[in-house]
Amino acid sequence: MTPETCKITRKAIIYRATHRGTKEADWLIGGFIRAHLMEIPDQDIPALKALIDLDDESFFKQVDKPEGIYQKLIENFKRYKASL
């Protein structure tokens, strides 16, 4: 992923994370993304984009039982959620 592509993808992630369709999901997922997006390495951005693009039900299933590429991202999300 080129730096320009990564920048565009990060903007798309912010938008999707803050426009989920429910205020609760916007607040929780969007808050995590706004707080931690710049800490996430470029190589993890495609996995984060795939995770964020899941519908809310699938996203929260991953939170309950993270699989493969999502595991590290979900661990960070759970720490964020616990800190609220």
PDB file as gemmi writes it, atoms N, CA and C in Angstrom:
CRYST1    1.000    1.000    1.000  90.00  90.00  90.00 P 1                      
ATOM      1  N   MET A   1       0.855  -1.169   0.000  1.00  0.00           N  
ATOM      2  CA  MET A   1       0.000   0.000   0.000  1.00  0.00           C  
ATOM      3  C   MET A   1       0.900   1.231   0.000  1.00  0.00           C  
ATOM      4  N   THR A   2       0.666   2.099  -0.962  1.00  0.00           N  
ATOM      5  CA  THR A   2       1.465   3.313  -1.050  1.00  0.00           C  
ATOM      6  C   THR A   2       1.053   4.282   0.054  1.00  0.00           C  
ATOM      7  N   PRO A   3       1.917   5.220   0.389  1.00  0.00           N  
ATOM      8  CA  PRO A   3       1.552   6.202   1.425  1.00  0.00           C  
ATOM      9  C   PRO A   3       0.270   6.969   1.090  1.00  0.00           C  
ATOM     10  N   GLU A   4       0.071   7.310  -0.183  1.00  0.00           N  
ATOM     11  CA  GLU A   4      -1.129   8.041  -0.582  1.00  0.00           C  
ATOM     12  C   GLU A   4      -2.375   7.163  -0.430  1.00  0.00           C  
ATOM     13  N   THR A   5      -2.272   5.906  -0.833  1.00  0.00           N  
ATOM     14  CA  THR A   5      -3.385   4.970  -0.685  1.00  0.00           C  
ATOM     15  C   THR A   5      -3.706   4.761   0.785  1.00  0.00           C  
ATOM     16  N   CYS A   6      -2.674   4.661   1.596  1.00  0.00           N  
ATOM     17  CA  CYS A   6      -2.862   4.473   3.035  1.00  0.00           C  
ATOM     18  C   CYS A   6      -3.589   5.683   3.637  1.00  0.00           C  
ATOM     19  N   LYS A   7      -3.207   6.872   3.212  1.00  0.00           N  
ATOM     20  CA  LYS A   7      -3.843   8.102   3.708  1.00  0.00           C  
ATOM     21  C   LYS A   7      -5.324   8.122   3.337  1.00  0.00           C  
ATOM     22  N   ILE A   8      -5.640   7.771   2.104  1.00  0.00           N  
ATOM     23  CA  ILE A   8      -7.034   7.744   1.647  1.00  0.00           C  
ATOM     24  C   ILE A   8      -7.817   6.682   2.410  1.00  0.00           C  
ATOM     25  N   THR A   9      -7.208   5.531   2.619  1.00  0.00           N  
ATOM     26  CA  THR A   9      -7.874   4.447   3.338  1.00  0.00           C  
ATOM     27  C   THR A   9      -8.138   4.839   4.784  1.00  0.00           C  
ATOM     28  N   ARG A  10      -7.194   5.510   5.428  1.00  0.00           N  
ATOM     29  CA  ARG A  10      -7.396   5.976   6.799  1.00  0.00           C  
ATOM     30  C   ARG A  10      -8.591   6.939   6.882  1.00  0.00           C  
ATOM     31  N   LYS A  11      -8.713   7.831   5.898  1.00  0.00           N  
ATOM     32  CA  LYS A  11      -9.857   8.752   5.878  1.00  0.00           C  
ATOM     33  C   LYS A  11     -11.165   7.982   5.714  1.00  0.00           C  
ATOM     34  N   ALA A  12     -11.160   6.968   4.863  1.00  0.00           N  
ATOM     35  CA  ALA A  12     -12.362   6.146   4.665  1.00  0.00           C  
ATOM     36  C   ALA A  12     -12.718   5.396   5.943  1.00  0.00           C  
ATOM     37  N   ILE A  13     -11.714   4.934   6.669  1.00  0.00           N  
ATOM     38  CA  ILE A  13     -11.937   4.224   7.935  1.00  0.00           C  
ATOM     39  C   ILE A  13     -12.580   5.165   8.952  1.00  0.00           C  
ATOM     40  N   ILE A  14     -12.081   6.375   9.041  1.00  0.00           N  
ATOM     41  CA  ILE A  14     -12.655   7.350   9.986  1.00  0.00           C  
ATOM     42  C   ILE A  14     -14.119   7.600   9.640  1.00  0.00           C  
ATOM     43  N   TYR A  15     -14.395   7.803   8.367  1.00  0.00           N  
ATOM     44  CA  TYR A  15     -15.776   8.070   7.963  1.00  0.00           C  
ATOM     45  C   TYR A  15     -16.681   6.890   8.315  1.00  0.00           C  
ATOM     46  N   ARG A  16     -16.274   5.694   7.933  1.00  0.00           N  
ATOM     47  CA  ARG A  16     -17.115   4.509   8.169  1.00  0.00           C  
ATOM     48  C   ARG A  16     -17.297   4.250   9.662  1.00  0.00           C  
ATOM     49  N   ALA A  17     -16.254   4.473  10.440  1.00  0.00           N  
ATOM     50  CA  ALA A  17     -16.320   4.221  11.887  1.00  0.00           C  
ATOM     51  C   ALA A  17     -17.243   5.200  12.596  1.00  0.00           C  
ATOM     52  N   THR A  18     -17.426   6.367  12.019  1.00  0.00           N  
ATOM     53  CA  THR A  18     -18.262   7.384  12.667  1.00  0.00           C  
ATOM     54  C   THR A  18     -19.635   7.527  12.016  1.00  0.00           C  
ATOM     55  N   HIS A  19     -19.917   6.704  11.011  1.00  0.00           N  
ATOM     56  CA  HIS A  19     -21.209   6.709  10.323  1.00  0.00           C  
ATOM     57  C   HIS A  19     -21.723   5.280  10.176  1.00  0.00           C  
ATOM     58  N   ARG A  20     -21.926   4.618  11.290  1.00  0.00           N  
ATOM     59  CA  ARG A  20     -22.308   3.206  11.298  1.00  0.00           C  
ATOM     60  C   ARG A  20     -23.814   3.006  11.192  1.00  0.00           C  
ATOM     61  N   GLY A  21     -24.589   3.989  11.569  1.00  0.00           N  
ATOM     62  CA  GLY A  21     -26.034   3.859  11.492  1.00  0.00           C  
ATOM     63  C   GLY A  21     -26.720   3.955  12.844  1.00  0.00           C  
ATOM     64  N   THR A  22     -25.954   3.758  13.921  1.00  0.00           N  
ATOM     65  CA  THR A  22     -26.511   3.968  15.266  1.00  0.00           C  
ATOM     66  C   THR A  22     -25.544   4.860  16.034  1.00  0.00           C  
ATOM     67  N   LYS A  23     -26.102   5.697  16.864  1.00  0.00           N  
ATOM     68  CA  LYS A  23     -25.256   6.610  17.640  1.00  0.00           C  
ATOM     69  C   LYS A  23     -24.303   5.854  18.556  1.00  0.00           C  
ATOM     70  N   GLU A  24     -24.780   4.747  19.122  1.00  0.00           N  
ATOM     71  CA  GLU A  24     -23.946   3.979  20.041  1.00  0.00           C  
ATOM     72  C   GLU A  24     -22.714   3.412  19.324  1.00  0.00           C  
ATOM     73  N   ALA A  25     -22.942   2.817  18.163  1.00  0.00           N  
ATOM     74  CA  ALA A  25     -21.820   2.259  17.399  1.00  0.00           C  
ATOM     75  C   ALA A  25     -20.908   3.374  16.901  1.00  0.00           C  
ATOM     76  N   ASP A  26     -21.490   4.490  16.443  1.00  0.00           N  
ATOM     77  CA  ASP A  26     -20.675   5.633  16.017  1.00  0.00           C  
ATOM     78  C   ASP A  26     -19.776   6.103  17.152  1.00  0.00           C  
ATOM     79  N   TRP A  27     -20.342   6.198  18.342  1.00  0.00           N  
ATOM     80  CA  TRP A  27     -19.587   6.677  19.501  1.00  0.00           C  
ATOM     81  C   TRP A  27     -18.498   5.687  19.903  1.00  0.00           C  
ATOM     82  N   LEU A  28     -18.840   4.412  19.994  1.00  0.00           N  
ATOM     83  CA  LEU A  28     -17.891   3.413  20.476  1.00  0.00           C  
ATOM     84  C   LEU A  28     -16.806   3.115  19.446  1.00  0.00           C  
ATOM     85  N   ILE A  29     -17.202   2.746  18.254  1.00  0.00           N  
ATOM     86  CA  ILE A  29     -16.223   2.378  17.222  1.00  0.00           C  
ATOM     87  C   ILE A  29     -15.502   3.623  16.714  1.00  0.00           C  
ATOM     88  N   GLY A  30     -16.262   4.687  16.480  1.00  0.00           N  
ATOM     89  CA  GLY A  30     -15.648   5.933  16.027  1.00  0.00           C  
ATOM     90  C   GLY A  30     -14.679   6.506  17.041  1.00  0.00           C  
ATOM     91  N   GLY A  31     -15.033   6.403  18.313  1.00  0.00           N  
ATOM     92  CA  GLY A  31     -14.130   6.891  19.365  1.00  0.00           C  
ATOM     93  C   GLY A  31     -12.813   6.134  19.383  1.00  0.00           C  
ATOM     94  N   PHE A  32     -12.906   4.813  19.228  1.00  0.00           N  
ATOM     95  CA  PHE A  32     -11.688   3.992  19.179  1.00  0.00           C  
ATOM     96  C   PHE A  32     -10.825   4.397  17.982  1.00  0.00           C  
ATOM     97  N   ILE A  33     -11.443   4.534  16.833  1.00  0.00           N  
ATOM     98  CA  ILE A  33     -10.683   4.881  15.627  1.00  0.00           C  
ATOM     99  C   ILE A  33     -10.048   6.261  15.759  1.00  0.00           C  
ATOM    100  N   ARG A  34     -10.810   7.233  16.227  1.00  0.00           N  
ATOM    101  CA  ARG A  34     -10.242   8.591  16.385  1.00  0.00           C  
ATOM    102  C   ARG A  34      -9.074   8.589  17.371  1.00  0.00           C  
ATOM    103  N   ALA A  35      -9.162   7.780  18.414  1.00  0.00           N  
ATOM    104  CA  ALA A  35      -8.111   7.751  19.440  1.00  0.00           C  
ATOM    105  C   ALA A  35      -6.872   6.974  19.006  1.00  0.00           C  
ATOM    106  N   HIS A  36      -7.045   5.963  18.143  1.00  0.00           N  
ATOM    107  CA  HIS A  36      -5.922   5.048  17.899  1.00  0.00           C  
ATOM    108  C   HIS A  36      -5.515   4.846  16.444  1.00  0.00           C  
ATOM    109  N   LEU A  37      -6.191   5.450  15.506  1.00  0.00           N  
ATOM    110  CA  LEU A  37      -5.897   5.189  14.099  1.00  0.00           C  
ATOM    111  C   LEU A  37      -4.447   5.478  13.724  1.00  0.00           C  
ATOM    112  N   MET A  38      -3.911   6.570  14.213  1.00  0.00           N  
ATOM    113  CA  MET A  38      -2.545   6.934  13.827  1.00  0.00           C  
ATOM    114  C   MET A  38      -1.493   6.025  14.458  1.00  0.00           C  
ATOM    115  N   GLU A  39      -1.871   5.264  15.486  1.00  0.00           N  
ATOM    116  CA  GLU A  39      -0.946   4.319  16.120  1.00  0.00           C  
ATOM    117  C   GLU A  39      -0.893   2.986  15.378  1.00  0.00           C  
ATOM    118  N   ILE A  40      -1.870   2.740  14.531  1.00  0.00           N  
ATOM    119  CA  ILE A  40      -1.959   1.464  13.831  1.00  0.00           C  
ATOM    120  C   ILE A  40      -0.990   1.480  12.650  1.00  0.00           C  
ATOM    121  N   PRO A  41      -0.102   0.493  12.575  1.00  0.00           N  
ATOM    122  CA  PRO A  41       0.890   0.464  11.493  1.00  0.00           C  
ATOM    123  C   PRO A  41       0.231   0.342  10.112  1.00  0.00           C  
ATOM    124  N   ASP A  42       0.894   0.893   9.113  1.00  0.00           N  
ATOM    125  CA  ASP A  42       0.363   0.868   7.745  1.00  0.00           C  
ATOM    126  C   ASP A  42       0.030  -0.544   7.279  1.00  0.00           C  
ATOM    127  N   GLN A  43       0.825  -1.527   7.672  1.00  0.00           N  
ATOM    128  CA  GLN A  43       0.574  -2.892   7.206  1.00  0.00           C  
ATOM    129  C   GLN A  43      -0.710  -3.475   7.792  1.00  0.00           C  
ATOM    130  N   ASP A  44      -1.235  -2.910   8.878  1.00  0.00           N  
ATOM    131  CA  ASP A  44      -2.482  -3.385   9.484  1.00  0.00           C  
ATOM    132  C   ASP A  44      -3.718  -2.639   8.968  1.00  0.00           C  
ATOM    133  N   ILE A  45      -3.508  -1.618   8.162  1.00  0.00           N  
ATOM    134  CA  ILE A  45      -4.627  -0.807   7.674  1.00  0.00           C  
ATOM    135  C   ILE A  45      -5.605  -1.622   6.809  1.00  0.00           C  
ATOM    136  N   PRO A  46      -5.152  -2.479   5.897  1.00  0.00           N  
ATOM    137  CA  PRO A  46      -6.130  -3.268   5.130  1.00  0.00           C  
ATOM    138  C   PRO A  46      -7.018  -4.150   6.025  1.00  0.00           C  
ATOM    139  N   ALA A  47      -6.451  -4.754   7.047  1.00  0.00           N  
ATOM    140  CA  ALA A  47      -7.241  -5.582   7.971  1.00  0.00           C  
ATOM    141  C   ALA A  47      -8.225  -4.710   8.747  1.00  0.00           C  
ATOM    142  N   LEU A  48      -7.788  -3.529   9.171  1.00  0.00           N  
ATOM    143  CA  LEU A  48      -8.684  -2.616   9.882  1.00  0.00           C  
ATOM    144  C   LEU A  48      -9.823  -2.172   8.976  1.00  0.00           C  
ATOM    145  N   LYS A  49      -9.525  -1.861   7.731  1.00  0.00           N  
ATOM    146  CA  LYS A  49     -10.558  -1.460   6.772  1.00  0.00           C  
ATOM    147  C   LYS A  49     -11.581  -2.580   6.604  1.00  0.00           C  
ATOM    148  N   ALA A  50     -11.103  -3.814   6.477  1.00  0.00           N  
ATOM    149  CA  ALA A  50     -12.016  -4.955   6.341  1.00  0.00           C  
ATOM    150  C   ALA A  50     -12.876  -5.110   7.587  1.00  0.00           C  
ATOM    151  N   LEU A  51     -12.273  -4.921   8.760  1.00  0.00           N  
ATOM    152  CA  LEU A  51     -13.015  -5.025  10.023  1.00  0.00           C  
ATOM    153  C   LEU A  51     -14.071  -3.934  10.127  1.00  0.00           C  
ATOM    154  N   ILE A  52     -13.700  -2.715   9.826  1.00  0.00           N  
ATOM    155  CA  ILE A  52     -14.622  -1.584   9.911  1.00  0.00           C  
ATOM    156  C   ILE A  52     -15.750  -1.704   8.887  1.00  0.00           C  
ATOM    157  N   ASP A  53     -15.470  -2.338   7.758  1.00  0.00           N  
ATOM    158  CA  ASP A  53     -16.496  -2.488   6.723  1.00  0.00           C  
ATOM    159  C   ASP A  53     -17.535  -3.566   7.052  1.00  0.00           C  
ATOM    160  N   LEU A  54     -17.286  -4.367   8.100  1.00  0.00           N  
ATOM    161  CA  LEU A  54     -18.277  -5.355   8.514  1.00  0.00           C  
ATOM    162  C   LEU A  54     -19.512  -4.643   9.052  1.00  0.00           C  
ATOM    163  N   ASP A  55     -20.677  -5.265   8.889  1.00  0.00           N  
ATOM    164  CA  ASP A  55     -21.868  -4.700   9.519  1.00  0.00           C  
ATOM    165  C   ASP A  55     -21.703  -4.834  11.042  1.00  0.00           C  
ATOM    166  N   ASP A  56     -22.519  -4.107  11.797  1.00  0.00           N  
ATOM    167  CA  ASP A  56     -22.357  -4.069  13.254  1.00  0.00           C  
ATOM    168  C   ASP A  56     -22.436  -5.456  13.892  1.00  0.00           C  
ATOM    169  N   GLU A  57     -23.373  -6.279  13.435  1.00  0.00           N  
ATOM    170  CA  GLU A  57     -23.511  -7.616  14.011  1.00  0.00           C  
ATOM    171  C   GLU A  57     -22.240  -8.434  13.799  1.00  0.00           C  
ATOM    172  N   SER A  58     -21.697  -8.424  12.603  1.00  0.00           N  
ATOM    173  CA  SER A  58     -20.466  -9.165  12.319  1.00  0.00           C  
ATOM    174  C   SER A  58     -19.275  -8.572  13.071  1.00  0.00           C  
ATOM    175  N   PHE A  59     -19.243  -7.237  13.169  1.00  0.00           N  
ATOM    176  CA  PHE A  59     -18.163  -6.579  13.899  1.00  0.00           C  
ATOM    177  C   PHE A  59     -18.141  -7.058  15.353  1.00  0.00           C  
ATOM    178  N   PHE A  60     -19.300  -7.027  15.995  1.00  0.00           N  
ATOM    179  CA  PHE A  60     -19.333  -7.405  17.407  1.00  0.00           C  
ATOM    180  C   PHE A  60     -19.175  -8.909  17.619  1.00  0.00           C  
ATOM    181  N   LYS A  61     -19.471  -9.726  16.600  1.00  0.00           N  
ATOM    182  CA  LYS A  61     -19.129 -11.149  16.678  1.00  0.00           C  
ATOM    183  C   LYS A  61     -17.614 -11.315  16.706  1.00  0.00           C  
ATOM    184  N   GLN A  62     -16.919 -10.486  15.934  1.00  0.00           N  
ATOM    185  CA  GLN A  62     -15.455 -10.518  15.952  1.00  0.00           C  
ATOM    186  C   GLN A  62     -14.920 -10.061  17.311  1.00  0.00           C  
ATOM    187  N   VAL A  63     -15.600  -9.120  17.928  1.00  0.00           N  
ATOM    188  CA  VAL A  63     -15.182  -8.671  19.262  1.00  0.00           C  
ATOM    189  C   VAL A  63     -15.292  -9.830  20.248  1.00  0.00           C  
ATOM    190  N   ASP A  64     -16.373 -10.601  20.131  1.00  0.00           N  
ATOM    191  CA  ASP A  64     -16.556 -11.753  21.025  1.00  0.00           C  
ATOM    192  C   ASP A  64     -15.562 -12.866  20.753  1.00  0.00           C  
ATOM    193  N   LYS A  65     -15.329 -13.167  19.482  1.00  0.00           N  
ATOM    194  CA  LYS A  65     -14.433 -14.266  19.096  1.00  0.00           C  
ATOM    195  C   LYS A  65     -13.589 -13.831  17.907  1.00  0.00           C  
ATOM    196  N   PRO A  66     -12.515 -13.085  18.175  1.00  0.00           N  
ATOM    197  CA  PRO A  66     -11.696 -12.580  17.067  1.00  0.00           C  
ATOM    198  C   PRO A  66     -11.019 -13.712  16.295  1.00  0.00           C  
ATOM    199  N   GLU A  67     -10.940 -13.523  14.990  1.00  0.00           N  
ATOM    200  CA  GLU A  67     -10.327 -14.511  14.118  1.00  0.00           C  
ATOM    201  C   GLU A  67      -9.160 -13.898  13.362  1.00  0.00           C  
ATOM    202  N   GLY A  68      -8.110 -14.669  13.215  1.00  0.00           N  
ATOM    203  CA  GLY A  68      -6.976 -14.351  12.345  1.00  0.00           C  
ATOM    204  C   GLY A  68      -6.496 -12.924  12.357  1.00  0.00           C  
ATOM    205  N   ILE A  69      -6.673 -12.268  11.210  1.00  0.00           N  
ATOM    206  CA  ILE A  69      -6.099 -10.932  11.006  1.00  0.00           C  
ATOM    207  C   ILE A  69      -6.699  -9.881  11.918  1.00  0.00           C  
ATOM    208  N   TYR A  70      -7.865 -10.151  12.484  1.00  0.00           N  
ATOM    209  CA  TYR A  70      -8.524  -9.164  13.332  1.00  0.00           C  
ATOM    210  C   TYR A  70      -8.102  -9.238  14.794  1.00  0.00           C  
ATOM    211  N   GLN A  71      -7.438 -10.285  15.191  1.00  0.00           N  
ATOM    212  CA  GLN A  71      -7.189 -10.540  16.614  1.00  0.00           C  
ATOM    213  C   GLN A  71      -6.475  -9.382  17.318  1.00  0.00           C  
ATOM    214  N   LYS A  72      -5.386  -8.897  16.767  1.00  0.00           N  
ATOM    215  CA  LYS A  72      -4.630  -7.812  17.400  1.00  0.00           C  
ATOM    216  C   LYS A  72      -5.459  -6.526  17.467  1.00  0.00           C  
ATOM    217  N   LEU A  73      -6.194  -6.230  16.402  1.00  0.00           N  
ATOM    218  CA  LEU A  73      -7.035  -5.032  16.380  1.00  0.00           C  
ATOM    219  C   LEU A  73      -8.146  -5.122  17.419  1.00  0.00           C  
ATOM    220  N   ILE A  74      -8.742  -6.286  17.552  1.00  0.00           N  
ATOM    221  CA  ILE A  74      -9.826  -6.478  18.518  1.00  0.00           C  
ATOM    222  C   ILE A  74      -9.304  -6.370  19.946  1.00  0.00           C  
ATOM    223  N   GLU A  75      -8.111  -6.874  20.205  1.00  0.00           N  
ATOM    224  CA  GLU A  75      -7.526  -6.732  21.549  1.00  0.00           C  
ATOM    225  C   GLU A  75      -7.380  -5.254  21.904  1.00  0.00           C  
ATOM    226  N   ASN A  76      -6.915  -4.454  20.965  1.00  0.00           N  
ATOM    227  CA  ASN A  76      -6.798  -3.005  21.199  1.00  0.00           C  
ATOM    228  C   ASN A  76      -8.162  -2.369  21.409  1.00  0.00           C  
ATOM    229  N   PHE A  77      -9.157  -2.793  20.637  1.00  0.00           N  
ATOM    230  CA  PHE A  77     -10.511  -2.266  20.785  1.00  0.00           C  
ATOM    231  C   PHE A  77     -11.070  -2.613  22.171  1.00  0.00           C  
ATOM    232  N   LYS A  78     -10.849  -3.828  22.627  1.00  0.00           N  
ATOM    233  CA  LYS A  78     -11.355  -4.234  23.939  1.00  0.00           C  
ATOM    234  C   LYS A  78     -10.706  -3.416  25.060  1.00  0.00           C  
ATOM    235  N   ARG A  79      -9.411  -3.122  24.941  1.00  0.00           N  
ATOM    236  CA  ARG A  79      -8.739  -2.282  25.949  1.00  0.00           C  
ATOM    237  C   ARG A  79      -9.357  -0.878  25.940  1.00  0.00           C  
ATOM    238  N   TYR A  80      -9.613  -0.342  24.770  1.00  0.00           N  
ATOM    239  CA  TYR A  80     -10.244   0.979  24.656  1.00  0.00           C  
ATOM    240  C   TYR A  80     -11.625   0.948  25.311  1.00  0.00           C  
ATOM    241  N   LYS A  81     -12.417  -0.053  24.984  1.00  0.00           N  
ATOM    242  CA  LYS A  81     -13.782  -0.167  25.526  1.00  0.00           C  
ATOM    243  C   LYS A  81     -13.755  -0.271  27.038  1.00  0.00           C  
ATOM    244  N   ALA A  82     -12.806  -1.029  27.583  1.00  0.00           N  
ATOM    245  CA  ALA A  82     -12.700  -1.189  29.036  1.00  0.00           C  
ATOM    246  C   ALA A  82     -12.294   0.111  29.721  1.00  0.00           C  
ATOM    247  N   SER A  83     -11.611   0.986  28.996  1.00  0.00           N  
ATOM    248  CA  SER A  83     -11.148   2.232  29.602  1.00  0.00           C  
ATOM    249  C   SER A  83     -12.241   3.306  29.669  1.00  0.00           C  
ATOM    250  N   LEU A  84     -13.362   3.056  29.028  1.00  0.00           N  
ATOM    251  CA  LEU A  84     -14.447   4.062  29.005  1.00  0.00           C  
ATOM    252  C   LEU A  84     -15.191   4.132  30.314  1.00  0.00           C  
TER     253      LEU A  84                                                      
END                                                                             
